[in-house]
Amino acid sequence: VINTLAQAQTRLGLATKLYVLNAKAINISELYGVLDPNTRDWTDGLLSKLFRECCRPTDKQEKRYVVFDT
């Protein structure tokens, strides 16, 4: 369904980017990130980096979707 939506939006002239993620393929700390208890430094996980990428402003008008696929 999401691929059909992306193709339809692309045909209508609206650029669409899908970020597909298999959350079951990685562990929780790799997905969300982890706080080092000694230094209190936060290390972003894959999902944090992905959301930052999706929220970054661009000059293009494009739709971005994060898809959790198993």
N, CA, C and O atoms as a Maestro MAE file, in Angstrom:
{
 s_m_m2io_version
 :::
 2.0.0
}

f_m_ct {
 s_m_title
 :::
 protein
 m_atom[280] {
  # First column is atom index #
  i_m_mmod_type
  r_m_x_coord
  r_m_y_coord
  r_m_z_coord
  i_m_residue_number
  s_m_chain_name
  s_m_pdb_residue_name
  s_m_pdb_atom_name
  i_m_atomic_number
  :::
  1 25 0.822 -1.186 0.000 1 A "VAL " " N  " 7
  2 3 0.000 0.000 0.000 1 A "VAL " " CA " 6
  3 2 0.872 1.259 0.000 1 A "VAL " " C  " 6
  4 15 0.615 2.201 -0.750 1 A "VAL " " O  " 8
  5 25 1.896 1.265 0.842 2 A "ILE " " N  " 7
  6 3 2.753 2.452 0.932 2 A "ILE " " CA " 6
  7 2 3.528 2.672 -0.360 2 A "ILE " " C  " 6
  8 15 3.765 3.814 -0.754 2 A "ILE " " O  " 8
  9 25 3.923 1.593 -1.020 3 A "ASN " " N  " 7
  10 3 4.623 1.742 -2.296 3 A "ASN " " CA " 6
  11 2 3.702 2.328 -3.354 3 A "ASN " " C  " 6
  12 15 4.133 3.139 -4.175 3 A "ASN " " O  " 8
  13 25 2.443 1.926 -3.341 4 A "THR " " N  " 7
  14 3 1.464 2.483 -4.276 4 A "THR " " CA " 6
  15 2 1.273 3.965 -4.019 4 A "THR " " C  " 6
  16 15 1.196 4.754 -4.961 4 A "THR " " O  " 8
  17 25 1.195 4.351 -2.751 5 A "LEU " " N  " 7
  18 3 1.077 5.767 -2.401 5 A "LEU " " CA " 6
  19 2 2.284 6.554 -2.894 5 A "LEU " " C  " 6
  20 15 2.134 7.631 -3.471 5 A "LEU " " O  " 8
  21 25 3.473 6.020 -2.668 6 A "ALA " " N  " 7
  22 3 4.693 6.701 -3.101 6 A "ALA " " CA " 6
  23 2 4.737 6.850 -4.617 6 A "ALA " " C  " 6
  24 15 5.109 7.909 -5.123 6 A "ALA " " O  " 8
  25 25 4.366 5.808 -5.342 7 A "GLN " " N  " 7
  26 3 4.351 5.875 -6.801 7 A "GLN " " CA " 6
  27 2 3.326 6.888 -7.303 7 A "GLN " " C  " 6
  28 15 3.598 7.633 -8.245 7 A "GLN " " O  " 8
  29 25 2.149 6.918 -6.678 8 A "ALA " " N  " 7
  30 3 1.106 7.864 -7.091 8 A "ALA " " CA " 6
  31 2 1.549 9.303 -6.837 8 A "ALA " " C  " 6
  32 15 1.347 10.175 -7.682 8 A "ALA " " O  " 8
  33 25 2.142 9.545 -5.694 9 A "GLN " " N  " 7
  34 3 2.603 10.901 -5.396 9 A "GLN " " CA " 6
  35 2 3.720 11.318 -6.342 9 A "GLN " " C  " 6
  36 15 3.783 12.477 -6.752 9 A "GLN " " O  " 8
  37 25 4.596 10.394 -6.688 10 A "THR " " N  " 7
  38 3 5.672 10.692 -7.623 10 A "THR " " CA " 6
  39 2 5.110 11.025 -8.996 10 A "THR " " C  " 6
  40 15 5.575 11.961 -9.646 10 A "THR " " O  " 8
  41 25 4.122 10.275 -9.439 11 A "ARG " " N  " 7
  42 3 3.497 10.552 -10.746 11 A "ARG " " CA " 6
  43 2 2.780 11.890 -10.761 11 A "ARG " " C  " 6
  44 15 2.659 12.522 -11.810 11 A "ARG " " O  " 8
  45 25 2.304 12.326 -9.597 12 A "LEU " " N  " 7
  46 3 1.634 13.621 -9.504 12 A "LEU " " CA " 6
  47 2 2.629 14.774 -9.351 12 A "LEU " " C  " 6
  48 15 2.232 15.934 -9.247 12 A "LEU " " O  " 8
  49 25 3.923 14.444 -9.339 13 A "GLY " " N  " 7
  50 3 4.944 15.479 -9.276 13 A "GLY " " CA " 6
  51 2 5.427 15.790 -7.871 13 A "GLY " " C  " 6
  52 15 6.186 16.739 -7.679 13 A "GLY " " O  " 8
  53 25 5.004 15.012 -6.890 14 A "LEU " " N  " 7
  54 3 5.435 15.219 -5.516 14 A "LEU " " CA " 6
  55 2 6.463 14.147 -5.165 14 A "LEU " " C  " 6
  56 15 6.129 12.968 -5.040 14 A "LEU " " O  " 8
  57 25 7.702 14.565 -5.010 15 A "ALA " " N  " 7
  58 3 8.762 13.605 -4.702 15 A "ALA " " CA " 6
  59 2 8.462 12.917 -3.378 15 A "ALA " " C  " 6
  60 15 8.047 13.556 -2.411 15 A "ALA " " O  " 8
  61 25 8.678 11.614 -3.349 16 A "THR " " N  " 7
  62 3 8.382 10.819 -2.162 16 A "THR " " CA " 6
  63 2 9.572 9.927 -1.848 16 A "THR " " C  " 6
  64 15 10.120 9.266 -2.730 16 A "THR " " O  " 8
  65 25 9.965 9.916 -0.581 17 A "LYS " " N  " 7
  66 3 11.092 9.101 -0.161 17 A "LYS " " CA " 6
  67 2 10.638 8.188 0.966 17 A "LYS " " C  " 6
  68 15 10.050 8.642 1.948 17 A "LYS " " O  " 8
  69 25 10.916 6.897 0.817 18 A "LEU " " N  " 7
  70 3 10.570 5.908 1.828 18 A "LEU " " CA " 6
  71 2 11.841 5.468 2.553 18 A "LEU " " C  " 6
  72 15 12.851 5.156 1.922 18 A "LEU " " O  " 8
  73 25 11.779 5.447 3.858 19 A "TYR " " N  " 7
  74 3 12.854 4.911 4.680 19 A "TYR " " CA " 6
  75 2 12.319 3.621 5.291 19 A "TYR " " C  " 6
  76 15 11.514 3.655 6.222 19 A "TYR " " O  " 8
  77 25 12.763 2.496 4.772 20 A "VAL " " N  " 7
  78 3 12.263 1.199 5.225 20 A "VAL " " CA " 6
  79 2 13.218 0.639 6.265 20 A "VAL " " C  " 6
  80 15 14.431 0.599 6.056 20 A "VAL " " O  " 8
  81 25 12.660 0.208 7.383 21 A "LEU " " N  " 7
  82 3 13.450 -0.251 8.505 21 A "LEU " " CA " 6
  83 2 12.862 -1.546 9.044 21 A "LEU " " C  " 6
  84 15 11.666 -1.619 9.324 21 A "LEU " " O  " 8
  85 25 13.693 -2.558 9.188 22 A "ASN " " N  " 7
  86 3 13.276 -3.800 9.811 22 A "ASN " " CA " 6
  87 2 13.735 -3.754 11.265 22 A "ASN " " C  " 6
  88 15 14.890 -4.052 11.570 22 A "ASN " " O  " 8
  89 25 12.828 -3.380 12.150 23 A "ALA " " N  " 7
  90 3 13.173 -3.180 13.555 23 A "ALA " " CA " 6
  91 2 13.529 -4.480 14.264 23 A "ALA " " C  " 6
  92 15 14.214 -4.451 15.286 23 A "ALA " " O  " 8
  93 25 13.088 -5.599 13.754 24 A "LYS " " N  " 7
  94 3 13.391 -6.874 14.402 24 A "LYS " " CA " 6
  95 2 14.797 -7.365 14.083 24 A "LYS " " C  " 6
  96 15 15.272 -8.312 14.710 24 A "LYS " " O  " 8
  97 25 15.455 -6.754 13.143 25 A "ALA " " N  " 7
  98 3 16.781 -7.200 12.721 25 A "ALA " " CA " 6
  99 2 17.902 -6.635 13.589 25 A "ALA " " C  " 6
  100 15 19.039 -7.097 13.500 25 A "ALA " " O  " 8
  101 25 17.598 -5.638 14.432 26 A "ILE " " N  " 7
  102 3 18.626 -5.030 15.281 26 A "ILE " " CA " 6
  103 2 18.141 -5.009 16.723 26 A "ILE " " C  " 6
  104 15 16.944 -5.125 16.985 26 A "ILE " " O  " 8
  105 25 19.076 -4.858 17.657 27 A "ASN " " N  " 7
  106 3 18.667 -4.859 19.064 27 A "ASN " " CA " 6
  107 2 18.151 -3.478 19.479 27 A "ASN " " C  " 6
  108 15 18.252 -2.512 18.724 27 A "ASN " " O  " 8
  109 25 17.604 -3.404 20.673 28 A "ILE " " N  " 7
  110 3 16.937 -2.190 21.155 28 A "ILE " " CA " 6
  111 2 17.889 -0.992 21.227 28 A "ILE " " C  " 6
  112 15 17.522 0.109 20.817 28 A "ILE " " O  " 8
  113 25 19.096 -1.190 21.738 29 A "SER " " N  " 7
  114 3 20.017 -0.057 21.860 29 A "SER " " CA " 6
  115 2 20.467 0.447 20.497 29 A "SER " " C  " 6
  116 15 20.712 1.643 20.338 29 A "SER " " O  " 8
  117 25 20.582 -0.434 19.513 30 A "GLU " " N  " 7
  118 3 20.932 0.004 18.162 30 A "GLU " " CA " 6
  119 2 19.763 0.743 17.514 30 A "GLU " " C  " 6
  120 15 19.970 1.637 16.693 30 A "GLU " " O  " 8
  121 25 18.550 0.375 17.878 31 A "LEU " " N  " 7
  122 3 17.370 1.003 17.292 31 A "LEU " " CA " 6
  123 2 17.110 2.388 17.885 31 A "LEU " " C  " 6
  124 15 16.949 3.359 17.146 31 A "LEU " " O  " 8
  125 25 17.067 2.482 19.217 32 A "TYR " " N  " 7
  126 3 16.704 3.739 19.872 32 A "TYR " " CA " 6
  127 2 17.899 4.582 20.301 32 A "TYR " " C  " 6
  128 15 17.811 5.810 20.323 32 A "TYR " " O  " 8
  129 25 18.990 3.952 20.635 33 A "GLY " " N  " 7
  130 3 20.143 4.660 21.157 33 A "GLY " " CA " 6
  131 2 20.412 4.214 22.579 33 A "GLY " " C  " 6
  132 15 19.652 3.436 23.155 33 A "GLY " " O  " 8
  133 25 21.506 4.714 23.138 34 A "VAL " " N  " 7
  134 3 21.896 4.279 24.480 34 A "VAL " " CA " 6
  135 2 22.583 5.427 25.217 34 A "VAL " " C  " 6
  136 15 23.280 6.243 24.614 34 A "VAL " " O  " 8
  137 25 22.370 5.472 26.531 35 A "LEU " " N  " 7
  138 3 23.014 6.450 27.394 35 A "LEU " " CA " 6
  139 2 24.161 5.765 28.121 35 A "LEU " " C  " 6
  140 15 23.956 4.767 28.812 35 A "LEU " " O  " 8
  141 25 25.359 6.294 27.966 36 A "ASP " " N  " 7
  142 3 26.519 5.748 28.665 36 A "ASP " " CA " 6
  143 2 26.410 6.144 30.142 36 A "ASP " " C  " 6
  144 15 26.407 7.334 30.456 36 A "ASP " " O  " 8
  145 25 26.320 5.172 31.048 37 A "PRO " " N  " 7
  146 3 26.119 5.510 32.459 37 A "PRO " " CA " 6
  147 2 27.312 6.218 33.100 37 A "PRO " " C  " 6
  148 15 27.140 6.936 34.086 37 A "PRO " " O  " 8
  149 25 28.496 6.032 32.569 38 A "ASN " " N  " 7
  150 3 29.678 6.663 33.157 38 A "ASN " " CA " 6
  151 2 29.842 8.108 32.725 38 A "ASN " " C  " 6
  152 15 30.093 8.980 33.556 38 A "ASN " " O  " 8
  153 25 29.705 8.369 31.431 39 A "THR " " N  " 7
  154 3 29.951 9.713 30.907 39 A "THR " " CA " 6
  155 2 28.667 10.508 30.685 39 A "THR " " C  " 6
  156 15 28.711 11.714 30.440 39 A "THR " " O  " 8
  157 25 27.530 9.831 30.772 40 A "ARG " " N  " 7
  158 3 26.214 10.452 30.520 40 A "ARG " " CA " 6
  159 2 26.102 10.981 29.086 40 A "ARG " " C  " 6
  160 15 25.324 11.897 28.823 40 A "ARG " " O  " 8
  161 25 26.867 10.414 28.173 41 A "ASP " " N  " 7
  162 3 26.791 10.782 26.755 41 A "ASP " " CA " 6
  163 2 25.746 9.911 26.070 41 A "ASP " " C  " 6
  164 15 25.693 8.699 26.278 41 A "ASP " " O  " 8
  165 25 24.934 10.536 25.267 42 A "TRP " " N  " 7
  166 3 23.905 9.831 24.524 42 A "TRP " " CA " 6
  167 2 24.438 9.476 23.141 42 A "TRP " " C  " 6
  168 15 25.026 10.316 22.459 42 A "TRP " " O  " 8
  169 25 24.233 8.247 22.739 43 A "THR " " N  " 7
  170 3 24.572 7.807 21.392 43 A "THR " " CA " 6
  171 2 23.275 7.504 20.669 43 A "THR " " C  " 6
  172 15 22.509 6.637 21.088 43 A "THR " " O  " 8
  173 25 23.030 8.219 19.580 44 A "ASP " " N  " 7
  174 3 21.805 8.010 18.815 44 A "ASP " " CA " 6
  175 2 21.760 6.627 18.215 44 A "ASP " " C  " 6
  176 15 22.782 6.073 17.813 44 A "ASP " " O  " 8
  177 25 20.575 6.082 18.161 45 A "GLY " " N  " 7
  178 3 20.363 4.823 17.478 45 A "GLY " " CA " 6
  179 2 19.927 5.085 16.044 45 A "GLY " " C  " 6
  180 15 19.869 6.231 15.598 45 A "GLY " " O  " 8
  181 25 19.628 4.032 15.344 46 A "LEU " " N  " 7
  182 3 19.231 4.134 13.947 46 A "LEU " " CA " 6
  183 2 17.953 4.942 13.784 46 A "LEU " " C  " 6
  184 15 17.850 5.760 12.870 46 A "LEU " " O  " 8
  185 25 16.987 4.723 14.653 47 A "LEU " " N  " 7
  186 3 15.716 5.433 14.553 47 A "LEU " " CA " 6
  187 2 15.889 6.929 14.812 47 A "LEU " " C  " 6
  188 15 15.278 7.749 14.126 47 A "LEU " " O  " 8
  189 25 16.703 7.284 15.782 48 A "SER " " N  " 7
  190 3 16.962 8.700 16.065 48 A "SER " " CA " 6
  191 2 17.599 9.393 14.870 48 A "SER " " C  " 6
  192 15 17.214 10.503 14.503 48 A "SER " " O  " 8
  193 25 18.573 8.727 14.270 49 A "LYS " " N  " 7
  194 3 19.234 9.298 13.091 49 A "LYS " " CA " 6
  195 2 18.268 9.411 11.922 49 A "LYS " " C  " 6
  196 15 18.302 10.380 11.163 49 A "LYS " " O  " 8
  197 25 17.411 8.415 11.787 50 A "LEU " " N  " 7
  198 3 16.440 8.420 10.698 50 A "LEU " " CA " 6
  199 2 15.438 9.559 10.853 50 A "LEU " " C  " 6
  200 15 15.112 10.237 9.878 50 A "LEU " " O  " 8
  201 25 14.946 9.773 12.080 51 A "PHE " " N  " 7
  202 3 14.017 10.875 12.315 51 A "PHE " " CA " 6
  203 2 14.688 12.231 12.098 51 A "PHE " " C  " 6
  204 15 14.065 13.152 11.570 51 A "PHE " " O  " 8
  205 25 15.929 12.358 12.494 52 A "ARG " " N  " 7
  206 3 16.642 13.618 12.243 52 A "ARG " " CA " 6
  207 2 16.762 13.881 10.736 52 A "ARG " " C  " 6
  208 15 16.601 15.011 10.277 52 A "ARG " " O  " 8
  209 25 17.044 12.833 9.988 53 A "GLU " " N  " 7
  210 3 17.149 12.959 8.529 53 A "GLU " " CA " 6
  211 2 15.802 13.361 7.924 53 A "GLU " " C  " 6
  212 15 15.749 14.212 7.035 53 A "GLU " " O  " 8
  213 25 14.729 12.760 8.396 54 A "CYS " " N  " 7
  214 3 13.401 13.063 7.861 54 A "CYS " " CA " 6
  215 2 12.956 14.481 8.200 54 A "CYS " " C  " 6
  216 15 12.241 15.110 7.420 54 A "CYS " " O  " 8
  217 25 13.368 14.982 9.347 55 A "CYS " " N  " 7
  218 3 12.931 16.308 9.784 55 A "CYS " " CA " 6
  219 2 13.829 17.432 9.296 55 A "CYS " " C  " 6
  220 15 13.513 18.606 9.491 55 A "CYS " " O  " 8
  221 25 14.941 17.090 8.666 56 A "ARG " " N  " 7
  222 3 15.862 18.108 8.166 56 A "ARG " " CA " 6
  223 2 15.190 18.884 7.025 56 A "ARG " " C  " 6
  224 15 14.672 18.282 6.085 56 A "ARG " " O  " 8
  225 25 15.201 20.206 7.109 57 A "PRO " " N  " 7
  226 3 14.579 20.989 6.036 57 A "PRO " " CA " 6
  227 2 15.372 20.888 4.729 57 A "PRO " " C  " 6
  228 15 16.602 20.832 4.730 57 A "PRO " " O  " 8
  229 25 14.640 20.868 3.629 58 A "THR " " N  " 7
  230 3 15.261 20.837 2.307 58 A "THR " " CA " 6
  231 2 14.588 21.867 1.420 58 A "THR " " C  " 6
  232 15 13.537 22.411 1.761 58 A "THR " " O  " 8
  233 25 15.199 22.122 0.290 59 A "ASP " " N  " 7
  234 3 14.608 23.043 -0.673 59 A "ASP " " CA " 6
  235 2 13.508 22.363 -1.475 59 A "ASP " " C  " 6
  236 15 12.626 23.024 -2.025 59 A "ASP " " O  " 8
  237 25 13.569 21.043 -1.536 60 A "LYS " " N  " 7
  238 3 12.584 20.303 -2.315 60 A "LYS " " CA " 6
  239 2 11.308 20.103 -1.513 60 A "LYS " " C  " 6
  240 15 11.341 19.970 -0.289 60 A "LYS " " O  " 8
  241 25 10.206 20.084 -2.205 61 A "GLN " " N  " 7
  242 3 8.937 19.702 -1.608 61 A "GLN " " CA " 6
  243 2 8.807 18.202 -1.783 61 A "GLN " " C  " 6
  244 15 8.469 17.726 -2.867 61 A "GLN " " O  " 8
  245 25 9.072 17.461 -0.733 62 A "GLU " " N  " 7
  246 3 8.965 16.017 -0.829 62 A "GLU " " CA " 6
  247 2 8.340 15.451 0.431 62 A "GLU " " C  " 6
  248 15 8.472 16.015 1.517 62 A "GLU " " O  " 8
  249 25 7.671 14.351 0.273 63 A "LYS " " N  " 7
  250 3 7.085 13.626 1.392 63 A "LYS " " CA " 6
  251 2 8.064 12.550 1.818 63 A "LYS " " C  " 6
  252 15 8.696 11.906 0.982 63 A "LYS " " O  " 8
  253 25 8.185 12.361 3.110 64 A "ARG " " N  " 7
  254 3 9.084 11.341 3.649 64 A "ARG " " CA " 6
  255 2 8.296 10.464 4.603 64 A "ARG " " C  " 6
  256 15 7.551 10.950 5.453 64 A "ARG " " O  " 8
  257 25 8.474 9.168 4.445 65 A "TYR " " N  " 7
  258 3 7.764 8.208 5.278 65 A "TYR " " CA " 6
  259 2 8.755 7.217 5.872 65 A "TYR " " C  " 6
  260 15 9.649 6.730 5.180 65 A "TYR " " O  " 8
  261 25 8.590 6.921 7.159 66 A "VAL " " N  " 7
  262 3 9.364 5.868 7.811 66 A "VAL " " CA " 6
  263 2 8.466 4.643 7.875 66 A "VAL " " C  " 6
  264 15 7.373 4.692 8.439 66 A "VAL " " O  " 8
  265 25 8.934 3.543 7.291 67 A "VAL " " N  " 7
  266 3 8.146 2.326 7.225 67 A "VAL " " CA " 6
  267 2 8.835 1.253 8.055 67 A "VAL " " C  " 6
  268 15 9.982 0.894 7.791 67 A "VAL " " O  " 8
  269 25 8.127 0.742 9.061 68 A "PHE " " N  " 7
  270 3 8.625 -0.365 9.866 68 A "PHE " " CA " 6
  271 2 8.164 -1.647 9.212 68 A "PHE " " C  " 6
  272 15 6.992 -2.016 9.291 68 A "PHE " " O  " 8
  273 25 9.097 -2.324 8.564 69 A "ASP " " N  " 7
  274 3 8.784 -3.535 7.829 69 A "ASP " " CA " 6
  275 2 9.431 -4.715 8.538 69 A "ASP " " C  " 6
  276 15 10.533 -4.609 9.077 69 A "ASP " " O  " 8
  277 25 8.729 -5.836 8.526 70 A "THR " " N  " 7
  278 3 9.289 -7.020 9.194 70 A "THR " " CA " 6
  279 2 9.729 -8.039 8.196 70 A "THR " " C  " 6
  280 15 10.225 -9.100 8.574 70 A "THR " " O  " 8
  :::
 }
 m_bond[279] {
  # First column is bond index #
  i_m_from
  i_m_to
  i_m_order
  :::
  1 1 2 1
  2 2 3 1
  3 3 4 2
  4 3 5 1
  5 5 6 1
  6 6 7 1
  7 7 8 2
  8 7 9 1
  9 9 10 1
  10 10 11 1
  11 11 12 2
  12 11 13 1
  13 13 14 1
  14 14 15 1
  15 15 16 2
  16 15 17 1
  17 17 18 1
  18 18 19 1
  19 19 20 2
  20 19 21 1
  21 21 22 1
  22 22 23 1
  23 23 24 2
  24 23 25 1
  25 25 26 1
  26 26 27 1
  27 27 28 2
  28 27 29 1
  29 29 30 1
  30 30 31 1
  31 31 32 2
  32 31 33 1
  33 33 34 1
  34 34 35 1
  35 35 36 2
  36 35 37 1
  37 37 38 1
  38 38 39 1
  39 39 40 2
  40 39 41 1
  41 41 42 1
  42 42 43 1
  43 43 44 2
  44 43 45 1
  45 45 46 1
  46 46 47 1
  47 47 48 2
  48 47 49 1
  49 49 50 1
  50 50 51 1
  51 51 52 2
  52 51 53 1
  53 53 54 1
  54 54 55 1
  55 55 56 2
  56 55 57 1
  57 57 58 1
  58 58 59 1
  59 59 60 2
  60 59 61 1
  61 61 62 1
  62 62 63 1
  63 63 64 2
  64 63 65 1
  65 65 66 1
  66 66 67 1
  67 67 68 2
  68 67 69 1
  69 69 70 1
  70 70 71 1
  71 71 72 2
  72 71 73 1
  73 73 74 1
  74 74 75 1
  75 75 76 2
  76 75 77 1
  77 77 78 1
  78 78 79 1
  79 79 80 2
  80 79 81 1
  81 81 82 1
  82 82 83 1
  83 83 84 2
  84 83 85 1
  85 85 86 1
  86 86 87 1
  87 87 88 2
  88 87 89 1
  89 89 90 1
  90 90 91 1
  91 91 92 2
  92 91 93 1
  93 93 94 1
  94 94 95 1
  95 95 96 2
  96 95 97 1
  97 97 98 1
  98 98 99 1
  99 99 100 2
  100 99 101 1
  101 101 102 1
  102 102 103 1
  103 103 104 2
  104 103 105 1
  105 105 106 1
  106 106 107 1
  107 107 108 2
  108 107 109 1
  109 109 110 1
  110 110 111 1
  111 111 112 2
  112 111 113 1
  113 113 114 1
  114 114 115 1
  115 115 116 2
  116 115 117 1
  117 117 118 1
  118 118 119 1
  119 119 120 2
  120 119 121 1
  121 121 122 1
  122 122 123 1
  123 123 124 2
  124 123 125 1
  125 125 126 1
  126 126 127 1
  127 127 128 2
  128 127 129 1
  129 129 130 1
  130 130 131 1
  131 131 132 2
  132 131 133 1
  133 133 134 1
  134 134 135 1
  135 135 136 2
  136 135 137 1
  137 137 138 1
  138 138 139 1
  139 139 140 2
  140 139 141 1
  141 141 142 1
  142 142 143 1
  143 143 144 2
  144 143 145 1
  145 145 146 1
  146 146 147 1
  147 147 148 2
  148 147 149 1
  149 149 150 1
  150 150 151 1
  151 151 152 2
  152 151 153 1
  153 153 154 1
  154 154 155 1
  155 155 156 2
  156 155 157 1
  157 157 158 1
  158 158 159 1
  159 159 160 2
  160 159 161 1
  161 161 162 1
  162 162 163 1
  163 163 164 2
  164 163 165 1
  165 165 166 1
  166 166 167 1
  167 167 168 2
  168 167 169 1
  169 169 170 1
  170 170 171 1
  171 171 172 2
  172 171 173 1
  173 173 174 1
  174 174 175 1
  175 175 176 2
  176 175 177 1
  177 177 178 1
  178 178 179 1
  179 179 180 2
  180 179 181 1
  181 181 182 1
  182 182 183 1
  183 183 184 2
  184 183 185 1
  185 185 186 1
  186 186 187 1
  187 187 188 2
  188 187 189 1
  189 189 190 1
  190 190 191 1
  191 191 192 2
  192 191 193 1
  193 193 194 1
  194 194 195 1
  195 195 196 2
  196 195 197 1
  197 197 198 1
  198 198 199 1
  199 199 200 2
  200 199 201 1
  201 201 202 1
  202 202 203 1
  203 203 204 2
  204 203 205 1
  205 205 206 1
  206 206 207 1
  207 207 208 2
  208 207 209 1
  209 209 210 1
  210 210 211 1
  211 211 212 2
  212 211 213 1
  213 213 214 1
  214 214 215 1
  215 215 216 2
  216 215 217 1
  217 217 218 1
  218 218 219 1
  219 219 220 2
  220 219 221 1
  221 221 222 1
  222 222 223 1
  223 223 224 2
  224 223 225 1
  225 225 226 1
  226 226 227 1
  227 227 228 2
  228 227 229 1
  229 229 230 1
  230 230 231 1
  231 231 232 2
  232 231 233 1
  233 233 234 1
  234 234 235 1
  235 235 236 2
  236 235 237 1
  237 237 238 1
  238 238 239 1
  239 239 240 2
  240 239 241 1
  241 241 242 1
  242 242 243 1
  243 243 244 2
  244 243 245 1
  245 245 246 1
  246 246 247 1
  247 247 248 2
  248 247 249 1
  249 249 250 1
  250 250 251 1
  251 251 252 2
  252 251 253 1
  253 253 254 1
  254 254 255 1
  255 255 256 2
  256 255 257 1
  257 257 258 1
  258 258 259 1
  259 259 260 2
  260 259 261 1
  261 261 262 1
  262 262 263 1
  263 263 264 2
  264 263 265 1
  265 265 266 1
  266 266 267 1
  267 267 268 2
  268 267 269 1
  269 269 270 1
  270 270 271 1
  271 271 272 2
  272 271 273 1
  273 273 274 1
  274 274 275 1
  275 275 276 2
  276 275 277 1
  277 277 278 1
  278 278 279 1
  279 279 280 2
  :::
 }
}
